[in-house]
Amino acid sequence: MGLVQYEVAKMASTVFLSTISSPPLSSSFTGDYVASSRCFIGAPVASSSSPSLLSGKKNSYPLRKFHVSAKKVSGLEEAIRIRRMREAEASSKVKRTPPLRRGRVSPRLLVPHHIPKPPYAESGVLPDISPDFQIPSPEGLVKMRAACELAARVLNFAGTFVKPSVTTNEIDKAVHDMIVEAGAYPSPLGYGGFPKSVCTSVNECMCHGIPDSRQLQSGDIINIDVTVYLDGYHGDTSRTFFCGEVDEGFKRLVKVVTEECLENGIAVCKDGASFKKIGKTISEHAEKCGYNVVERFVGHGVGPVFHSEPLIYHYRNDEPGHMVEGQTFTIEPILTIGTTECVTWPDNWTTLTADGGVAAQFEHTILITRTGSEILTIC
């Protein structure tokens, strides 16, 4: 279950240049030229001092004075500009499913009193992000492995319910019952007031979808995000599943690109590696395949605490920090076919793509080792 990243705007310096040109240009002309790391945007400016015609010369044109502005941008800003342009082009071509509509949300399911609960379970208050890295002790790591293995088994089980006419409410109940029967607590339940035991994000829902009475349709894709709290440790994982006959473009987004982005991001992890390598690697693969990485949601440290530092950015960034052997955190990229801009429903959880294009996500909890990393959320 991911976190929301808070964006900070950065100022860019602007310089203004002037030039004089002789070729004719329409007064409505707007140019867009990119050279190196500067973007130039120019438009003609009328000049009262210029002669209306070059004397004695047939087919000559008046001199035009131009005002050209140059905005100096970084390589990262330039990459973002190109991505926005690509998103605009893709949005007009992307296949869309019928718009997602909110169904009826059933009451919160109960957890037996004897099952240990995380501190936030009853308060309904969204906890602060812990500043501490999660580095389990040898005994703690045994418990962490058990929690992650259970989460993986529950996710596999949940996937068997992804069929036309099944509701996400039914998936929630199946997940809840399996977790409770294992003596664990479903971590999303009560987290910041979240009313369900699992997140089910269908089609254009990026993440944090609340299970309800909507029936799955053939052609849907659905991300199921499972987190369990077992013996004092959280295990967090998610996967995007196909329901019935799914569009080939959607399949490519899910299996060929998003899942590979997660695998590539994990592959660069090891003791001493910089966290920003994860975002760079994921962005390169997504862009090469023509898809876009959502910046708003991030991975996070996980262990005895559900969400902690480090925050894992899945896009190019210059954030400091290096991985440490024994550390546990999630990587959970979300990719879209169209825009990465989003809208959030009044429930303050369900987040959709602004253009209605589908989104896909995969997530694992990993352990950093001296020579690489170990995926904990497998069974």
TORGUTI-556494 format. One record per residue (C-alpha): residue number from 1; x, y, z. Coordinates in steps of 0.2 Angstrom, whole numbers, plus 5000, padded with zeros to 4 digits. Layout:
<node><i>NUM</i><east>X</east><north>Y</north><up>Z</up></node>
...
This chain:
<node><i>1</i><east>5000</east><north>5000</north><up>5000</up></node>
<node><i>2</i><east>5009</east><north>5016</north><up>4994</up></node>
<node><i>3</i><east>5011</east><north>5033</north><up>5000</up></node>
<node><i>4</i><east>5007</east><north>5050</north><up>4992</up></node>
<node><i>5</i><east>5022</east><north>5061</north><up>4988</up></node>
<node><i>6</i><east>5021</east><north>5079</north><up>4991</up></node>
<node><i>7</i><east>5028</east><north>5089</north><up>4977</up></node>
<node><i>8</i><east>5038</east><north>5105</north><up>4978</up></node>
<node><i>9</i><east>5039</east><north>5117</north><up>4964</up></node>
<node><i>10</i><east>5056</east><north>5123</north><up>4958</up></node>
<node><i>11</i><east>5060</east><north>5140</north><up>4951</up></node>
<node><i>12</i><east>5069</east><north>5141</north><up>4934</up></node>
<node><i>13</i><east>5079</east><north>5156</north><up>4928</up></node>
<node><i>14</i><east>5073</east><north>5166</north><up>4912</up></node>
<node><i>15</i><east>5083</east><north>5177</north><up>4900</up></node>
<node><i>16</i><east>5076</east><north>5187</north><up>4886</up></node>
<node><i>17</i><east>5085</east><north>5190</north><up>4869</up></node>
<node><i>18</i><east>5081</east><north>5200</north><up>4854</up></node>
<node><i>19</i><east>5085</east><north>5196</north><up>4836</up></node>
<node><i>20</i><east>5081</east><north>5203</north><up>4819</up></node>
<node><i>21</i><east>5076</east><north>5192</north><up>4804</up></node>
<node><i>22</i><east>5072</east><north>5195</north><up>4786</up></node>
<node><i>23</i><east>5061</east><north>5180</north><up>4780</up></node>
<node><i>24</i><east>5043</east><north>5183</north><up>4781</up></node>
<node><i>25</i><east>5032</east><north>5177</north><up>4795</up></node>
<node><i>26</i><east>5014</east><north>5177</north><up>4799</up></node>
<node><i>27</i><east>5009</east><north>5188</north><up>4814</up></node>
<node><i>28</i><east>5001</east><north>5172</north><up>4822</up></node>
<node><i>29</i><east>5017</east><north>5162</north><up>4821</up></node>
<node><i>30</i><east>5023</east><north>5153</north><up>4837</up></node>
<node><i>31</i><east>5039</east><north>5144</north><up>4836</up></node>
<node><i>32</i><east>5045</east><north>5130</north><up>4848</up></node>
<node><i>33</i><east>5063</east><north>5125</north><up>4846</up></node>
<node><i>34</i><east>5073</east><north>5114</north><up>4858</up></node>
<node><i>35</i><east>5092</east><north>5115</north><up>4858</up></node>
<node><i>36</i><east>5103</east><north>5107</north><up>4872</up></node>
<node><i>37</i><east>5095</east><north>5111</north><up>4889</up></node>
<node><i>38</i><east>5085</east><north>5127</north><up>4884</up></node>
<node><i>39</i><east>5068</east><north>5129</north><up>4877</up></node>
<node><i>40</i><east>5065</east><north>5143</north><up>4865</up></node>
<node><i>41</i><east>5048</east><north>5151</north><up>4861</up></node>
<node><i>42</i><east>5047</east><north>5165</north><up>4849</up></node>
<node><i>43</i><east>5034</east><north>5177</north><up>4841</up></node>
<node><i>44</i><east>5036</east><north>5192</north><up>4830</up></node>
<node><i>45</i><east>5035</east><north>5209</north><up>4837</up></node>
<node><i>46</i><east>5030</east><north>5224</north><up>4826</up></node>
<node><i>47</i><east>5043</east><north>5237</north><up>4824</up></node>
<node><i>48</i><east>5038</east><north>5255</north><up>4820</up></node>
<node><i>49</i><east>5055</east><north>5260</north><up>4815</up></node>
<node><i>50</i><east>5057</east><north>5246</north><up>4802</up></node>
<node><i>51</i><east>5054</east><north>5252</north><up>4784</up></node>
<node><i>52</i><east>5038</east><north>5245</north><up>4776</up></node>
<node><i>53</i><east>5047</east><north>5240</north><up>4761</up></node>
<node><i>54</i><east>5066</east><north>5238</north><up>4756</up></node>
<node><i>55</i><east>5067</east><north>5252</north><up>4743</up></node>
<node><i>56</i><east>5069</east><north>5248</north><up>4725</up></node>
<node><i>57</i><east>5069</east><north>5229</north><up>4727</up></node>
<node><i>58</i><east>5055</east><north>5218</north><up>4720</up></node>
<node><i>59</i><east>5048</east><north>5204</north><up>4731</up></node>
<node><i>60</i><east>5057</east><north>5211</north><up>4746</up></node>
<node><i>61</i><east>5050</east><north>5211</north><up>4763</up></node>
<node><i>62</i><east>5050</east><north>5222</north><up>4778</up></node>
<node><i>63</i><east>5062</east><north>5219</north><up>4792</up></node>
<node><i>64</i><east>5054</east><north>5210</north><up>4807</up></node>
<node><i>65</i><east>5060</east><north>5212</north><up>4825</up></node>
<node><i>66</i><east>5058</east><north>5197</north><up>4836</up></node>
<node><i>67</i><east>5057</east><north>5195</north><up>4855</up></node>
<node><i>68</i><east>5063</east><north>5178</north><up>4859</up></node>
<node><i>69</i><east>5063</east><north>5171</north><up>4877</up></node>
<node><i>70</i><east>5074</east><north>5157</north><up>4883</up></node>
<node><i>71</i><east>5070</east><north>5147</north><up>4899</up></node>
<node><i>72</i><east>5084</east><north>5138</north><up>4906</up></node>
<node><i>73</i><east>5079</east><north>5120</north><up>4912</up></node>
<node><i>74</i><east>5088</east><north>5105</north><up>4919</up></node>
<node><i>75</i><east>5089</east><north>5089</north><up>4911</up></node>
<node><i>76</i><east>5076</east><north>5082</north><up>4923</up></node>
<node><i>77</i><east>5064</east><north>5096</north><up>4918</up></node>
<node><i>78</i><east>5067</east><north>5093</north><up>4900</up></node>
<node><i>79</i><east>5063</east><north>5075</north><up>4902</up></node>
<node><i>80</i><east>5047</east><north>5080</north><up>4911</up></node>
<node><i>81</i><east>5042</east><north>5092</north><up>4897</up></node>
<node><i>82</i><east>5044</east><north>5078</north><up>4884</up></node>
<node><i>83</i><east>5034</east><north>5066</north><up>4894</up></node>
<node><i>84</i><east>5020</east><north>5078</north><up>4896</up></node>
<node><i>85</i><east>5020</east><north>5080</north><up>4877</up></node>
<node><i>86</i><east>5020</east><north>5062</north><up>4875</up></node>
<node><i>87</i><east>5006</east><north>5060</north><up>4887</up></node>
<node><i>88</i><east>4995</east><north>5073</north><up>4877</up></node>
<node><i>89</i><east>4998</east><north>5063</north><up>4861</up></node>
<node><i>90</i><east>4994</east><north>5046</north><up>4869</up></node>
<node><i>91</i><east>4978</east><north>5052</north><up>4878</up></node>
<node><i>92</i><east>4969</east><north>5055</north><up>4862</up></node>
<node><i>93</i><east>4973</east><north>5037</north><up>4856</up></node>
<node><i>94</i><east>4971</east><north>5027</north><up>4871</up></node>
<node><i>95</i><east>4958</east><north>5014</north><up>4872</up></node>
<node><i>96</i><east>4946</east><north>5017</north><up>4887</up></node>
<node><i>97</i><east>4935</east><north>5006</north><up>4897</up></node>
<node><i>98</i><east>4918</east><north>5013</north><up>4903</up></node>
<node><i>99</i><east>4920</east><north>5026</north><up>4917</up></node>
<node><i>100</i><east>4922</east><north>5018</north><up>4935</up></node>
<node><i>101</i><east>4907</east><north>5021</north><up>4946</up></node>
<node><i>102</i><east>4907</east><north>5020</north><up>4965</up></node>
<node><i>103</i><east>4897</east><north>5005</north><up>4971</up></node>
<node><i>104</i><east>4889</east><north>5002</north><up>4988</up></node>
<node><i>105</i><east>4902</east><north>5000</north><up>5002</up></node>
<node><i>106</i><east>4898</east><north>4986</north><up>5015</up></node>
<node><i>107</i><east>4901</east><north>4989</north><up>5033</up></node>
<node><i>108</i><east>4919</east><north>4986</north><up>5040</up></node>
<node><i>109</i><east>4923</east><north>4967</north><up>5044</up></node>
<node><i>110</i><east>4927</east><north>4962</north><up>5062</up></node>
<node><i>111</i><east>4944</east><north>4956</north><up>5068</up></node>
<node><i>112</i><east>4943</east><north>4944</north><up>5083</up></node>
<node><i>113</i><east>4949</east><north>4952</north><up>5099</up></node>
<node><i>114</i><east>4964</east><north>4939</north><up>5102</up></node>
<node><i>115</i><east>4973</east><north>4945</north><up>5086</up></node>
<node><i>116</i><east>4986</east><north>4958</north><up>5089</up></node>
<node><i>117</i><east>4982</east><north>4974</north><up>5080</up></node>
<node><i>118</i><east>4994</east><north>4988</north><up>5074</up></node>
<node><i>119</i><east>4993</east><north>5004</north><up>5085</up></node>
<node><i>120</i><east>4983</east><north>5014</north><up>5072</up></node>
<node><i>121</i><east>4969</east><north>5001</north><up>5070</up></node>
<node><i>122</i><east>4956</east><north>5008</north><up>5081</up></node>
<node><i>123</i><east>4960</east><north>5027</north><up>5081</up></node>
<node><i>124</i><east>4956</east><north>5030</north><up>5062</up></node>
<node><i>125</i><east>4970</east><north>5043</north><up>5062</up></node>
<node><i>126</i><east>4983</east><north>5043</north><up>5048</up></node>
<node><i>127</i><east>5000</east><north>5040</north><up>5056</up></node>
<node><i>128</i><east>5015</east><north>5050</north><up>5053</up></node>
<node><i>129</i><east>5029</east><north>5043</north><up>5042</up></node>
<node><i>130</i><east>5042</east><north>5036</north><up>5053</up></node>
<node><i>131</i><east>5059</east><north>5044</north><up>5050</up></node>
<node><i>132</i><east>5068</east><north>5027</north><up>5055</up></node>
<node><i>133</i><east>5074</east><north>5014</north><up>5042</up></node>
<node><i>134</i><east>5067</east><north>4997</north><up>5045</up></node>
<node><i>135</i><east>5081</east><north>4985</north><up>5049</up></node>
<node><i>136</i><east>5075</east><north>4970</north><up>5057</up></node>
<node><i>137</i><east>5085</east><north>4960</north><up>5070</up></node>
<node><i>138</i><east>5089</east><north>4941</north><up>5065</up></node>
<node><i>139</i><east>5074</east><north>4936</north><up>5076</up></node>
<node><i>140</i><east>5064</east><north>4950</north><up>5068</up></node>
<node><i>141</i><east>5068</east><north>4945</north><up>5051</up></node>
<node><i>142</i><east>5061</east><north>4928</north><up>5054</up></node>
<node><i>143</i><east>5045</east><north>4936</north><up>5058</up></node>
<node><i>144</i><east>5046</east><north>4948</north><up>5043</up></node>
<node><i>145</i><east>5048</east><north>4933</north><up>5032</up></node>
<node><i>146</i><east>5033</east><north>4925</north><up>5039</up></node>
<node><i>147</i><east>5022</east><north>4941</north><up>5037</up></node>
<node><i>148</i><east>5028</east><north>4943</north><up>5019</up></node>
<node><i>149</i><east>5026</east><north>4925</north><up>5014</up></node>
<node><i>150</i><east>5008</east><north>4926</north><up>5021</up></node>
<node><i>151</i><east>5004</east><north>4942</north><up>5011</up></node>
<node><i>152</i><east>5010</east><north>4933</north><up>4995</up></node>
<node><i>153</i><east>4999</east><north>4918</north><up>4998</up></node>
<node><i>154</i><east>4984</east><north>4929</north><up>5002</up></node>
<node><i>155</i><east>4988</east><north>4939</north><up>4985</up></node>
<node><i>156</i><east>4988</east><north>4922</north><up>4975</up></node>
<node><i>157</i><east>4972</east><north>4917</north><up>4983</up></node>
<node><i>158</i><east>4964</east><north>4934</north><up>4980</up></node>
<node><i>159</i><east>4969</east><north>4932</north><up>4961</up></node>
<node><i>160</i><east>4958</east><north>4917</north><up>4960</up></node>
<node><i>161</i><east>4942</east><north>4927</north><up>4962</up></node>
<node><i>162</i><east>4946</east><north>4939</north><up>4948</up></node>
<node><i>163</i><east>4932</east><north>4933</north><up>4936</up></node>
<node><i>164</i><east>4917</east><north>4942</north><up>4928</up></node>
<node><i>165</i><east>4902</east><north>4946</north><up>4939</up></node>
<node><i>166</i><east>4913</east><north>4944</north><up>4955</up></node>
<node><i>167</i><east>4912</east><north>4960</north><up>4966</up></node>
<node><i>168</i><east>4927</east><north>4968</north><up>4974</up></node>
<node><i>169</i><east>4917</east><north>4966</north><up>4990</up></node>
<node><i>170</i><east>4918</east><north>4947</north><up>4988</up></node>
<node><i>171</i><east>4937</east><north>4949</north><up>4986</up></node>
<node><i>172</i><east>4939</east><north>4959</north><up>5001</up></node>
<node><i>173</i><east>4929</east><north>4946</north><up>5012</up></node>
<node><i>174</i><east>4940</east><north>4932</north><up>5005</up></node>
<node><i>175</i><east>4956</east><north>4941</north><up>5009</up></node>
<node><i>176</i><east>4950</east><north>4946</north><up>5026</up></node>
<node><i>177</i><east>4945</east><north>4929</north><up>5031</up></node>
<node><i>178</i><east>4961</east><north>4921</north><up>5025</up></node>
<node><i>179</i><east>4972</east><north>4934</north><up>5035</up></node>
<node><i>180</i><east>4962</east><north>4932</north><up>5051</up></node>
<node><i>181</i><east>4962</east><north>4913</north><up>5050</up></node>
<node><i>182</i><east>4981</east><north>4914</north><up>5049</up></node>
<node><i>183</i><east>4981</east><north>4924</north><up>5065</up></node>
<node><i>184</i><east>4986</east><north>4940</north><up>5057</up></node>
<node><i>185</i><east>4978</east><north>4958</north><up>5055</up></node>
<node><i>186</i><east>4974</east><north>4965</north><up>5038</up></node>
<node><i>187</i><east>4985</east><north>4981</north><up>5038</up></node>
<node><i>188</i><east>4974</east><north>4993</north><up>5028</up></node>
<node><i>189</i><east>4959</east><north>4991</north><up>5039</up></node>
<node><i>190</i><east>4957</east><north>5007</north><up>5049</up></node>
<node><i>191</i><east>4973</east><north>5014</north><up>5042</up></node>
<node><i>192</i><east>4969</east><north>5033</north><up>5042</up></node>
<node><i>193</i><east>4951</east><north>5027</north><up>5042</up></node>
<node><i>194</i><east>4952</east><north>5016</north><up>5027</up></node>
<node><i>195</i><east>4936</east><north>5005</north><up>5028</up></node>
<node><i>196</i><east>4942</east><north>4988</north><up>5020</up></node>
<node><i>197</i><east>4955</east><north>4975</north><up>5022</up></node>
<node><i>198</i><east>4962</east><north>4976</north><up>5005</up></node>
<node><i>199</i><east>4964</east><north>4989</north><up>4991</up></node>
<node><i>200</i><east>4956</east><north>4984</north><up>4974</up></node>
<node><i>201</i><east>4960</east><north>4996</north><up>4960</up></node>
<node><i>202</i><east>4950</east><north>4993</north><up>4944</up></node>
<node><i>203</i><east>4955</east><north>5000</north><up>4926</up></node>
<node><i>204</i><east>4959</east><north>5019</north><up>4928</up></node>
<node><i>205</i><east>4960</east><north>5018</north><up>4947</up></node>
<node><i>206</i><east>4979</east><north>5021</north><up>4950</up></node>
<node><i>207</i><east>4978</east><north>5014</north><up>4968</up></node>
<node><i>208</i><east>4969</east><north>5014</north><up>4985</up></node>
<node><i>209</i><east>4952</east><north>5008</north><up>4977</up></node>
<node><i>210</i><east>4939</east><north>5004</north><up>4991</up></node>
<node><i>211</i><east>4931</east><north>4987</north><up>4988</up></node>
<node><i>212</i><east>4912</east><north>4989</north><up>4984</up></node>
<node><i>213</i><east>4897</east><north>4981</north><up>4976</up></node>
<node><i>214</i><east>4903</east><north>4984</north><up>4958</up></node>
<node><i>215</i><east>4905</east><north>4968</north><up>4948</up></node>
<node><i>216</i><east>4920</east><north>4964</north><up>4938</up></node>
<node><i>217</i><east>4918</east><north>4964</north><up>4919</up></node>
<node><i>218</i><east>4927</east><north>4955</north><up>4906</up></node>
<node><i>219</i><east>4941</east><north>4966</north><up>4899</up></node>
<node><i>220</i><east>4944</east><north>4974</north><up>4916</up></node>
<node><i>221</i><east>4961</east><north>4974</north><up>4924</up></node>
<node><i>222</i><east>4962</east><north>4975</north><up>4943</up></node>
<node><i>223</i><east>4977</east><north>4978</north><up>4955</up></node>
<node><i>224</i><east>4975</east><north>4969</north><up>4972</up></node>
<node><i>225</i><east>4986</east><north>4976</north><up>4986</up></node>
<node><i>226</i><east>4988</east><north>4965</north><up>5001</up></node>
<node><i>227</i><east>4996</east><north>4970</north><up>5017</up></node>
<node><i>228</i><east>4996</east><north>4959</north><up>5033</up></node>
<node><i>229</i><east>5002</east><north>4962</north><up>5051</up></node>
<node><i>230</i><east>5008</east><north>4946</north><up>5058</up></node>
<node><i>231</i><east>5018</east><north>4944</north><up>5075</up></node>
<node><i>232</i><east>5022</east><north>4963</north><up>5075</up></node>
<node><i>233</i><east>5028</east><north>4964</north><up>5056</up></node>
<node><i>234</i><east>5020</east><north>4970</north><up>5040</up></node>
<node><i>235</i><east>5021</east><north>4961</north><up>5023</up></node>
<node><i>236</i><east>5016</east><north>4972</north><up>5008</up></node>
<node><i>237</i><east>5013</east><north>4966</north><up>4990</up></node>
<node><i>238</i><east>5002</east><north>4969</north><up>4975</up></node>
<node><i>239</i><east>4999</east><north>4963</north><up>4958</up></node>
<node><i>240</i><east>4988</east><north>4968</north><up>4943</up></node>
<node><i>241</i><east>4977</east><north>4954</north><up>4936</up></node>
<node><i>242</i><east>4967</east><north>4951</north><up>4920</up></node>
<node><i>243</i><east>4948</east><north>4948</north><up>4921</up></node>
<node><i>244</i><east>4941</east><north>4938</north><up>4906</up></node>
<node><i>245</i><east>4946</east><north>4944</north><up>4888</up></node>
<node><i>246</i><east>4958</east><north>4959</north><up>4890</up></node>
<node><i>247</i><east>4964</east><north>4971</north><up>4877</up></node>
<node><i>248</i><east>4981</east><north>4967</north><up>4870</up></node>
<node><i>249</i><east>4987</east><north>4985</north><up>4874</up></node>
<node><i>250</i><east>4982</east><north>4983</north><up>4892</up></node>
<node><i>251</i><east>4991</east><north>4967</north><up>4893</up></node>
<node><i>252</i><east>5007</east><north>4975</north><up>4886</up></node>
<node><i>253</i><east>5005</east><north>4989</north><up>4899</up></node>
<node><i>254</i><east>5003</east><north>4976</north><up>4913</up></node>
<node><i>255</i><east>5015</east><north>4961</north><up>4909</up></node>
<node><i>256</i><east>5028</east><north>4968</north><up>4897</up></node>
<node><i>257</i><east>5031</east><north>4985</north><up>4905</up></node>
<node><i>258</i><east>5025</east><north>4987</north><up>4923</up></node>
<node><i>259</i><east>5030</east><north>4971</north><up>4930</up></node>
<node><i>260</i><east>5047</east><north>4972</north><up>4921</up></node>
<node><i>261</i><east>5049</east><north>4990</north><up>4928</up></node>
<node><i>262</i><east>5047</east><north>4982</north><up>4945</up></node>
<node><i>263</i><east>5059</east><north>4968</north><up>4941</up></node>
<node><i>264</i><east>5072</east><north>4981</north><up>4934</up></node>
<node><i>265</i><east>5070</east><north>4992</north><up>4949</up></node>
<node><i>266</i><east>5074</east><north>4978</north><up>4961</up></node>
<node><i>267</i><east>5089</east><north>4972</north><up>4950</up></node>
<node><i>268</i><east>5099</east><north>4988</north><up>4954</up></node>
<node><i>269</i><east>5096</east><north>4986</north><up>4973</up></node>
<node><i>270</i><east>5111</east><north>4981</north><up>4985</up></node>
<node><i>271</i><east>5121</east><north>4987</north><up>5000</up></node>
<node><i>272</i><east>5128</east><north>5005</north><up>4996</up></node>
<node><i>273</i><east>5118</east><north>5008</north><up>4980</up></node>
<node><i>274</i><east>5109</east><north>5025</north><up>4979</up></node>
<node><i>275</i><east>5090</east><north>5025</north><up>4980</up></node>
<node><i>276</i><east>5089</east><north>5036</north><up>4965</up></node>
<node><i>277</i><east>5095</east><north>5022</north><up>4954</up></node>
<node><i>278</i><east>5078</east><north>5014</north><up>4956</up></node>
<node><i>279</i><east>5068</east><north>5028</north><up>4949</up></node>
<node><i>280</i><east>5081</east><north>5031</north><up>4935</up></node>
<node><i>281</i><east>5080</east><north>5012</north><up>4930</up></node>
<node><i>282</i><east>5061</east><north>5012</north><up>4930</up></node>
<node><i>283</i><east>5059</east><north>5028</north><up>4921</up></node>
<node><i>284</i><east>5071</east><north>5022</north><up>4907</up></node>
<node><i>285</i><east>5061</east><north>5006</north><up>4904</up></node>
<node><i>286</i><east>5044</east><north>5014</north><up>4904</up></node>
<node><i>287</i><east>5049</east><north>5028</north><up>4892</up></node>
<node><i>288</i><east>5057</east><north>5016</north><up>4880</up></node>
<node><i>289</i><east>5041</east><north>5007</north><up>4879</up></node>
<node><i>290</i><east>5031</east><north>5023</north><up>4878</up></node>
<node><i>291</i><east>5022</east><north>5023</north><up>4895</up></node>
<node><i>292</i><east>5022</east><north>5035</north><up>4909</up></node>
<node><i>293</i><east>5027</east><north>5033</north><up>4928</up></node>
<node><i>294</i><east>5016</east><north>5041</north><up>4941</up></node>
<node><i>295</i><east>5025</east><north>5052</north><up>4952</up></node>
<node><i>296</i><east>5012</east><north>5055</north><up>4966</up></node>
<node><i>297</i><east>5014</east><north>5038</north><up>4974</up></node>
<node><i>298</i><east>5030</east><north>5031</north><up>4982</up></node>
<node><i>299</i><east>5037</east><north>5015</north><up>4989</up></node>
<node><i>300</i><east>5042</east><north>5015</north><up>5008</up></node>
<node><i>301</i><east>5051</east><north>5007</north><up>5022</up></node>
<node><i>302</i><east>5041</east><north>4993</north><up>5030</up></node>
<node><i>303</i><east>5043</east><north>4981</north><up>5045</up></node>
<node><i>304</i><east>5036</east><north>4984</north><up>5062</up></node>
<node><i>305</i><east>5030</east><north>5001</north><up>5055</up></node>
<node><i>306</i><east>5018</east><north>5001</north><up>5040</up></node>
<node><i>307</i><east>5026</east><north>5016</north><up>5032</up></node>
<node><i>308</i><east>5043</east><north>5024</north><up>5035</up></node>
<node><i>309</i><east>5058</east><north>5031</north><up>5027</up></node>
<node><i>310</i><east>5066</east><north>5028</north><up>5015</up></node>
<node><i>311</i><east>5053</east><north>5035</north><up>5002</up></node>
<node><i>312</i><east>5056</east><north>5026</north><up>4986</up></node>
<node><i>313</i><east>5053</east><north>5037</north><up>4971</up></node>
<node><i>314</i><east>5049</east><north>5028</north><up>4955</up></node>
<node><i>315</i><east>5054</east><north>5042</north><up>4943</up></node>
<node><i>316</i><east>5071</east><north>5051</north><up>4939</up></node>
<node><i>317</i><east>5075</east><north>5061</north><up>4955</up></node>
<node><i>318</i><east>5090</east><north>5068</north><up>4964</up></node>
<node><i>319</i><east>5086</east><north>5063</north><up>4981</up></node>
<node><i>320</i><east>5100</east><north>5058</north><up>4992</up></node>
<node><i>321</i><east>5103</east><north>5042</north><up>5002</up></node>
<node><i>322</i><east>5110</east><north>5024</north><up>5000</up></node>
<node><i>323</i><east>5104</east><north>5007</north><up>5003</up></node>
<node><i>324</i><east>5110</east><north>4998</north><up>5019</up></node>
<node><i>325</i><east>5112</east><north>4979</north><up>5021</up></node>
<node><i>326</i><east>5097</east><north>4972</north><up>5031</up></node>
<node><i>327</i><east>5085</east><north>4986</north><up>5026</up></node>
<node><i>328</i><east>5067</east><north>4982</north><up>5021</up></node>
<node><i>329</i><east>5056</east><north>4992</north><up>5010</up></node>
<node><i>330</i><east>5044</east><north>4991</north><up>4995</up></node>
<node><i>331</i><east>5045</east><north>4996</north><up>4977</up></node>
<node><i>332</i><east>5028</east><north>4998</north><up>4969</up></node>
<node><i>333</i><east>5028</east><north>5008</north><up>4952</up></node>
<node><i>334</i><east>5012</east><north>5013</north><up>4944</up></node>
<node><i>335</i><east>5012</east><north>5016</north><up>4925</up></node>
<node><i>336</i><east>4999</east><north>5023</north><up>4914</up></node>
<node><i>337</i><east>4995</east><north>5023</north><up>4896</up></node>
<node><i>338</i><east>4989</east><north>5041</north><up>4895</up></node>
<node><i>339</i><east>4991</east><north>5055</north><up>4908</up></node>
<node><i>340</i><east>4999</east><north>5053</north><up>4925</up></node>
<node><i>341</i><east>4988</east><north>5067</north><up>4932</up></node>
<node><i>342</i><east>4975</east><north>5061</north><up>4944</up></node>
<node><i>343</i><east>4958</east><north>5065</north><up>4953</up></node>
<node><i>344</i><east>4953</east><north>5058</north><up>4970</up></node>
<node><i>345</i><east>4935</east><north>5054</north><up>4974</up></node>
<node><i>346</i><east>4927</east><north>5061</north><up>4990</up></node>
<node><i>347</i><east>4931</east><north>5046</north><up>5000</up></node>
<node><i>348</i><east>4949</east><north>5053</north><up>5000</up></node>
<node><i>349</i><east>4957</east><north>5037</north><up>4995</up></node>
<node><i>350</i><east>4951</east><north>5031</north><up>4977</up></node>
<node><i>351</i><east>4963</east><north>5039</north><up>4965</up></node>
<node><i>352</i><east>4959</east><north>5039</north><up>4946</up></node>
<node><i>353</i><east>4969</east><north>5044</north><up>4930</up></node>
<node><i>354</i><east>4962</east><north>5061</north><up>4925</up></node>
<node><i>355</i><east>4960</east><north>5056</north><up>4907</up></node>
<node><i>356</i><east>4951</east><north>5039</north><up>4911</up></node>
<node><i>357</i><east>4966</east><north>5029</north><up>4904</up></node>
<node><i>358</i><east>4970</east><north>5012</north><up>4913</up></node>
<node><i>359</i><east>4984</east><north>5011</north><up>4926</up></node>
<node><i>360</i><east>4994</east><north>4996</north><up>4932</up></node>
<node><i>361</i><east>5005</east><north>4992</north><up>4947</up></node>
<node><i>362</i><east>5016</east><north>4979</north><up>4954</up></node>
<node><i>363</i><east>5024</east><north>4979</north><up>4972</up></node>
<node><i>364</i><east>5036</east><north>4968</north><up>4982</up></node>
<node><i>365</i><east>5044</east><north>4970</north><up>4999</up></node>
<node><i>366</i><east>5062</east><north>4967</north><up>4997</up></node>
<node><i>367</i><east>5077</east><north>4965</north><up>5009</up></node>
<node><i>368</i><east>5094</east><north>4973</north><up>5005</up></node>
<node><i>369</i><east>5109</east><north>4961</north><up>5005</up></node>
<node><i>370</i><east>5127</east><north>4964</north><up>5003</up></node>
<node><i>371</i><east>5128</east><north>4959</north><up>4985</up></node>
<node><i>372</i><east>5110</east><north>4962</north><up>4980</up></node>
<node><i>373</i><east>5092</east><north>4960</north><up>4987</up></node>
<node><i>374</i><east>5080</east><north>4947</north><up>4991</up></node>
<node><i>375</i><east>5061</east><north>4947</north><up>4987</up></node>
<node><i>376</i><east>5052</east><north>4943</north><up>5003</up></node>
<node><i>377</i><east>5034</east><north>4943</north><up>4996</up></node>
<node><i>378</i><east>5035</east><north>4927</north><up>4987</up></node>
<node><i>379</i><east>5029</east><north>4909</north><up>4992</up></node>
